Each structure stands twice: as C-alpha cells, then as structure tokens.
Amino acid sequence: MKSKSTVMVRRNLKHIARNPTTVFNAVLMPIVVMLMFVYVFGDAFSVGVDYVDYATPGLLLLAVCYGLGSVAVSVNSDATKGIINRFKVMDVPRSAVLTGHVVASVLTNLLAVAALIGVAFLLGFSPSAGFLDWLGVIGLVVLLSFAAGWLTIAMGLSAKSPETAGLASLPLVMLPFFSSAISPTDKMGPGVRQFAEYQPFTPIIETLRGLLNGAPAAGDVIPALAWCVGIALVGYLWANSTFTKRA
C-alpha cells in the first residue's frame, strides 16, 4: 500500500513539474499577489501595523488556494480519460489514487508557502513568533492544505469535464478576498462584514496571524481547527463516494 501510494504521489508531482501553468499558479501567482497588494494597495489600508505584517497570514491562505485548480483538473482528467479504471485493473487501490493527489497538493502548497514567506521577509515582514508558534503555523497550513485538497478532489471528480473542473475550485480562490485576509472585517460594509466574520477562512487567517504575532487566541484557534477538520471530512467522504460511482 505504501509503495503504491508513493508511486501515485511521485506521478502527480511529475505532472505538476512538467506543467508551467500549474507551477505559476501554485507558486508564483501568490508572490505576484503579495507584491501587488504590498506595493500597490498597501498604503490604502489602515491596519495599525506594517501592511506586509498584516497581509502575510492571509496571503499564506491564498497560496494554498491558488494551486487547487490544477488539482481538480488533474483528478478529473484521470477519471474522464479512463486512467482511474486502468489503475483499478492494475489493482491500484482507491486510497492510493486519491491520497496521491492529496499529498502532492500538500507538498506543492508547502513549497508555495515557503516561497511566499521568503519574499515576505525580503519585503520587511517581522513576525514575533517563537519556535512553537512557527510549528503551529506549519501544522495549520498542512491541515488546511489537506482539507482543501480533499474538497477540491471531490469537486474535480464531480465535474463533467476537465474544463469545468478547473472552475470548481474558483469559490475557494475567491473566498479569501471576502475575509480578513486583505482588510480588517470591521472596515467592511454591512452584510459583507457579517459574511467575512462567519465564513470559514477568517478564523483560519486570524489564527495564523495570532501565531505569527506570538499570541494566538483560543477564540480563533478552535473554530479554525473545527472548520479544517469539517472540510476535510466532507471532502473525504464526498471524494470517495464520487470515485466509487465514476470508477
């Protein structure tokens, strides 16, 4: 089981590395967004601290989301082109096929997050996080990547074609812009503010922000973990159910 899962992970990583568009969307696009917001729009926001310090936690979440489109397309292509059925004939277990996509997605996200943090430091990012806080940041990023990966795979398998699968992850890409990622929620208008406060990404971003400031708040940490676990569970059950029907 382990060897087959490893083969699936290696296969998906090779596909990602051979696709320049995928690499750009997953790794370089979050950096472009960071440069745009910090240098172009940063002075327009009054957040009480250097804007790069405020925006970096939200941009870490964006870095996770930007690579999801290629994951949905990849898993849908496997299903629509009959590759999954070939794996089934070769006695490759369902868990290995789906886990391969999830693990490859998590590893790609970690690379994107590492690159983004490196650029943030070059732009003057100065977190107060200690060693344990940084471990918390990494752990939450991995958990979020894991949850978003399963949900994206489920949406990709549910799409009718690779083209529509590429649009399946669009809500996950857009949702951070309606959270506290770019601007504090208390500066938003009525309606949008309430949505931003209660949607799943805001407590995750605030938890990352608290960890990087060295002062995470339980009121953010508990909802953030609950959302990640809930999304992962829904995505896992949905993906496995859809995989069984398509295969």
C-alpha positions as CSV (number, residue, x, y, z in Angstrom):
1,M,0.0,0.0,0.0
2,K,2.7,2.4,0.9
3,S,4.7,1.8,-2.2
4,K,1.7,2.3,-4.5
5,S,0.8,5.5,-2.7
6,T,4.3,6.7,-3.1
7,V,4.2,5.9,-6.8
8,M,1.0,7.9,-7.1
9,V,2.5,10.9,-5.3
10,R,5.6,10.8,-7.5
11,R,3.4,10.6,-10.6
12,N,1.4,13.6,-9.6
13,L,4.4,15.7,-8.7
14,K,6.0,14.9,-12.1
15,H,2.8,16.1,-13.8
16,I,2.9,19.3,-11.8
17,A,6.6,20.0,-12.5
18,R,6.0,19.5,-16.3
19,N,3.2,22.0,-16.5
20,P,4.5,25.6,-16.3
21,T,1.0,27.0,-15.9
22,T,0.4,24.8,-12.8
23,V,3.8,25.9,-11.3
24,F,3.0,29.5,-12.0
25,N,-0.5,29.4,-10.4
26,A,0.7,27.4,-7.4
27,V,4.0,29.0,-6.6
28,L,4.5,32.3,-8.4
29,M,1.0,33.7,-8.5
30,P,0.7,34.1,-4.7
31,I,4.0,36.1,-4.8
32,V,2.7,38.3,-7.6
33,V,-0.4,39.0,-5.5
34,M,1.7,39.8,-2.5
35,L,3.8,42.3,-4.4
36,M,0.7,43.9,-5.9
37,F,-1.1,44.3,-2.5
38,V,2.0,45.4,-0.5
39,Y,3.4,47.8,-3.1
40,V,0.3,49.0,-5.0
41,F,-2.5,48.8,-2.5
42,G,-0.8,48.6,0.9
43,D,-0.9,52.3,1.7
44,A,-4.6,52.4,1.1
45,F,-5.3,50.2,4.1
46,S,-5.1,51.5,7.6
47,V,-4.4,48.4,9.7
48,G,-2.2,49.8,12.5
49,V,0.9,47.8,11.6
50,D,3.1,47.5,8.5
51,Y,0.8,46.2,5.8
52,V,3.2,43.3,4.9
53,D,2.9,42.1,8.6
54,Y,-0.9,42.3,8.4
55,A,-1.4,40.7,4.9
56,T,1.1,37.9,5.1
57,P,-1.1,35.5,7.1
58,G,-4.0,35.9,4.6
59,L,-1.7,35.5,1.7
60,L,-0.4,32.3,3.1
61,L,-4.0,31.0,2.9
62,L,-4.2,32.4,-0.7
63,A,-1.1,30.5,-1.5
64,V,-2.9,27.3,-0.5
65,C,-5.9,28.1,-2.6
66,Y,-4.2,29.2,-5.8
67,G,-2.9,25.8,-6.7
68,L,-6.2,24.0,-6.2
69,G,-7.5,24.4,-9.8
70,S,-4.8,22.2,-11.2
71,V,-5.6,19.5,-8.6
72,A,-9.3,19.5,-9.7
73,V,-8.3,19.3,-13.4
74,S,-5.8,16.5,-12.8
75,V,-8.1,14.2,-10.9
76,N,-11.0,14.9,-13.3
77,S,-8.7,14.1,-16.3
78,D,-7.8,10.8,-14.6
79,A,-11.5,10.0,-14.3
80,T,-12.7,11.2,-17.8
81,K,-9.8,9.6,-19.7
82,G,-10.2,6.2,-18.1
83,I,-6.9,6.3,-16.3
84,I,-8.5,5.5,-13.0
85,N,-10.1,2.4,-14.5
86,R,-6.7,1.3,-15.7
87,F,-5.4,1.7,-12.2
88,K,-8.3,-0.4,-11.0
89,V,-7.3,-3.2,-13.4
90,M,-3.7,-2.9,-12.2
91,D,-5.0,-3.5,-8.6
92,V,-4.0,0.0,-7.5
93,P,-6.3,0.7,-4.5
94,R,-8.6,3.7,-4.5
95,S,-6.9,5.1,-1.4
96,A,-3.6,5.2,-3.2
97,V,-5.0,7.1,-6.2
98,L,-6.8,9.7,-4.1
99,T,-4.1,10.0,-1.5
100,G,-1.5,10.6,-4.2
101,H,-3.4,13.7,-5.4
102,V,-3.8,15.0,-1.8
103,V,-0.2,14.5,-0.8
104,A,1.1,16.1,-4.0
105,S,-1.2,19.0,-3.4
106,V,0.0,19.4,0.2
107,L,3.7,19.3,-0.8
108,T,3.1,21.9,-3.6
109,N,1.3,24.1,-1.1
110,L,4.2,23.9,1.3
111,L,6.6,24.9,-1.4
112,A,4.4,27.9,-2.3
113,V,4.1,28.9,1.3
114,A,7.8,28.7,1.9
115,A,8.5,30.9,-1.2
116,L,5.9,33.4,-0.1
117,I,7.3,33.7,3.4
118,G,10.8,34.2,1.9
119,V,9.5,37.1,-0.2
120,A,7.6,38.5,2.7
121,F,10.9,38.7,4.7
122,L,12.5,40.5,1.8
123,L,9.6,43.0,1.9
124,G,10.2,43.7,5.6
125,F,8.0,41.0,7.3
126,S,8.9,40.9,11.0
127,P,6.9,38.3,12.9
128,S,7.1,37.9,16.7
129,A,6.5,34.1,16.5
130,G,8.7,31.7,18.5
131,F,9.6,28.2,17.6
132,L,6.4,26.6,18.8
133,D,4.4,29.3,17.1
134,W,6.1,28.5,13.8
135,L,5.4,24.9,14.3
136,G,1.7,25.9,14.8
137,V,1.8,27.8,11.5
138,I,3.2,24.9,9.6
139,G,0.8,22.5,11.2
140,L,-2.2,24.7,10.4
141,V,-1.0,25.2,6.8
142,V,-0.7,21.4,6.4
143,L,-4.1,20.8,7.9
144,L,-5.7,23.4,5.7
145,S,-3.9,22.0,2.6
146,F,-5.1,18.6,3.5
147,A,-8.7,19.7,3.9
148,A,-8.8,21.9,0.8
149,G,-7.1,19.1,-1.2
150,W,-9.8,16.6,-0.3
151,L,-12.6,19.1,-1.0
152,T,-11.0,20.1,-4.3
153,I,-10.6,16.4,-5.4
154,A,-14.3,15.8,-4.6
155,M,-15.3,18.8,-6.7
156,G,-13.0,17.7,-9.5
157,L,-14.4,14.2,-9.6
158,S,-18.0,15.6,-9.6
159,A,-17.3,17.9,-12.6
160,K,-18.2,16.6,-16.1
161,S,-15.1,17.6,-17.8
162,P,-11.5,18.9,-17.1
163,E,-12.6,22.4,-18.3
164,T,-15.5,22.6,-15.8
165,A,-13.3,21.0,-13.1
166,G,-10.9,24.0,-13.4
167,L,-13.7,26.3,-12.3
168,A,-14.8,24.1,-9.4
169,S,-12.1,25.5,-7.1
170,L,-12.9,29.1,-8.0
171,P,-15.1,29.7,-4.9
172,L,-12.1,28.6,-2.7
173,V,-9.9,31.1,-4.5
174,M,-12.3,33.9,-4.2
175,L,-13.4,33.3,-0.6
176,P,-10.2,34.7,1.0
177,F,-10.9,38.1,-0.6
178,F,-14.1,38.2,1.4
179,S,-12.4,37.6,4.7
180,S,-9.9,39.4,6.9
181,A,-7.0,38.4,4.6
182,I,-6.7,41.8,2.9
183,S,-8.6,44.2,5.2
184,P,-10.0,44.0,8.7
185,T,-13.6,43.0,8.8
186,D,-14.6,46.0,10.9
187,K,-13.8,48.2,7.9
188,M,-16.2,46.4,5.6
189,G,-19.7,47.4,4.8
190,P,-22.8,45.9,6.4
191,G,-23.6,42.4,5.0
192,V,-20.1,41.9,3.7
193,R,-18.7,42.3,7.2
194,Q,-21.0,39.7,8.7
195,F,-20.2,37.3,5.9
196,A,-16.5,37.8,6.4
197,E,-16.7,37.3,10.1
198,Y,-18.5,34.0,9.9
199,Q,-17.1,32.3,6.8
200,P,-14.5,29.5,7.4
201,F,-11.3,31.3,6.2
202,T,-11.5,34.2,8.6
203,P,-10.8,32.2,11.8
204,I,-8.0,30.3,10.0
205,I,-6.4,33.6,8.9
206,E,-6.7,35.1,12.4
207,T,-5.2,32.0,13.9
208,L,-2.2,32.3,11.5
209,R,-2.0,36.0,12.3
210,G,-2.1,35.3,16.0
211,L,0.6,32.6,15.8
212,L,2.9,34.8,13.7
213,N,2.4,37.6,16.3
214,G,3.2,35.1,19.1
215,A,-0.2,35.4,20.7
216,P,-2.8,33.0,19.2
217,A,-6.3,33.4,20.6
218,A,-8.4,30.3,21.6
219,G,-11.5,32.0,20.1
220,D,-9.8,31.8,16.7
221,V,-7.9,28.6,17.1
222,I,-10.8,26.3,18.0
223,P,-13.1,27.5,15.1
224,A,-10.1,27.3,12.7
225,L,-9.4,23.7,13.6
226,A,-13.1,22.8,13.6
227,W,-13.5,24.2,10.1
228,C,-10.4,22.4,8.8
229,V,-11.5,19.1,10.2
230,G,-15.1,19.5,9.0
231,I,-14.0,20.5,5.4
232,A,-11.5,17.5,5.3
233,L,-14.2,15.1,6.5
234,V,-16.8,16.4,3.9
235,G,-14.2,16.3,1.1
236,Y,-13.0,12.8,2.0
237,L,-16.5,11.3,2.2
238,W,-17.6,13.1,-1.0
239,A,-14.5,12.2,-2.9
240,N,-14.7,8.5,-2.0
241,S,-18.4,8.3,-2.9
242,T,-17.9,10.1,-6.2
243,F,-14.8,8.0,-7.0
244,T,-16.8,4.8,-6.4
245,K,-19.6,5.9,-8.8
246,R,-17.2,7.0,-11.6
247,A,-14.9,4.0,-11.3
